[in-house]
Amino acid sequence: MNYKNIIKNFLYFFKKKNHKIIYSASLLAKNDTTLMFTNAGMNRFKNYFICYKHPKFLRITNIQKCLRITGKHNDLYDVGKDKYHHTMFEMLGNWSFGDYFKKKAIKWAWELLTKIYKIKKYNIYVTIFSGDKKKNLPFDIESYKFWKKIIDENQIIFFDKKNNFWEMGETGPCGYSSEIHIDIRNEKEKNKISGKKLINKGHPLVIELWNLVFIEYFRKKNGNLEKLPKSHVDTGMGIERLCMILQKKKSTYDTDIFNILIKKIENITGIVYGKFYKQDIAIRVLADHIRAIVFAIKDGVIPSNKKSGYIIKKLLRRTIIYYYIFLKKKKKILYKLVKYVLLQNNKFHYKMNNKEKIINFIIKKEEILFFKTISKVTFKIKKKIFLLKKEGKKKINGNIIFKLYDTYGLPFELANFMAIKNNMIIDKFSFEKEMLKTKLRSKQKK
């Protein structure tokens, strides 16, 4: 089943269950001072959960673009190193605002996974909240009873508050959650160790797929919980992981979401994916980051030196550094990938194709500007390295690198690459110390 049909089947399954299909919200978190970017499907519905607003529809389903490159949800530095992390991902979700609750949410999740997507029942595991006496939170017996009717009891696992009790923040809506995990290992591996023992252990092939959150409490400032006037359902399932499972792949980057992009990167760079460790990381970084950049610009985030624009500018420059260093491309290539991101996503995200020219223009302009910066700073770092080597030194003070970063925008990755190339090392501690000082000064000014 391809990416587009997987989404279509999800949305139309819930449409038949009387859910209204809505478009994805913007990646730029609007009307929310606590967030810079939308990082979960539920962000736009916060006020419904706390009953500040009344929804037009009690049942909703959609596919939501999410970006996790800031704050506590920041996957940036994991991207590329493994085969399943992403900065931007798409979340399939269904919501109930004071309508149905646990019984239907669990029943429909099971029906969709086993009857529509044909996932083998014996590969599915579910987790339930075990209870917390200290916090006066009882075991989620209701979810347990519903799951016990449809899945083997041996496939139900109990976890604590960390894994199976969802909270929006220190105060606000909260409630039990039940996670659905899928074991896609081969039979030989399954015979060695049960998938049950690998749940929440970070195994790349025993995957947390779908989180069913049951919002029924409000945590007050004193820590006490009170019942909300209405109970709500908030579910989220990553399309990248679902594609990986249904297409029988071992990596999200091997799915048809990324196939076209990766092939285009191979064509442009002349480097074949899957042969060399460092180049593979760089190709995954490019494929992931260009999606995030295209969607962000499409939603109005223009690379700049302020707020969300600065984050996207940094992401864009990080991408350029990866192809400059590891794929040996010394000229702009990112803008050539825009078309392929849009082609893959134009059906489910409103007004994608009519933004191609402007997105191309913005990315190309940023690439040209950054290559000018690279040209300027490589000359300066080469000069510094030459003088230090002449003095017989093998370590570069982080203060030197920071000054070049602060004045000319020298990326640390580029400085580090050039240092290693010349058998030298950078004192990263002193560099990070200077970075911290700058951040503190910036906060004090505010």
Buried (B, 14 or more C-beta within 10 A) or exposed (E): BBBBEBBBBBBBBBEEBEBBBBEBBBBBBEEBEEBBBBBBBBBBBBEBBBBEEEBEBBBBBBBBBBBBBBEEEEBBEEBBEBBBBBBBBBBBBBBBBBBBBBEBBBBBBBBBBBEBBEBEEEBBBBBBBBBBEEEEBEBBEBBBEBBEEBBEEEBBBBBEBEBBBBBBEEEBBBBBBBBBBBBBBEEEBBEEEBBBEBBBEEBBBBBBBBBBBBBBBBBEEEEEBEEBEBBBBBBBBBBBBBBBBBBEBBBBBBBBBBBBBBEBBBEBBEBEBEEEEEBBBBBBBBBBBBBBBBBBBBBEBBBEEEEBBEBBBBBBBBBBBBBBBBBEBEEBBBBBBBBBBBBBBBEBBEEBEEBBEEBBEBBBEBBEBBBEBBEBBBEBBEEBBEEBEEEEEEEBBBEBBBBBBEEBBBBBBBBBBBBEEBEBEBBEEBBEBBBEEEEEEEEEEE
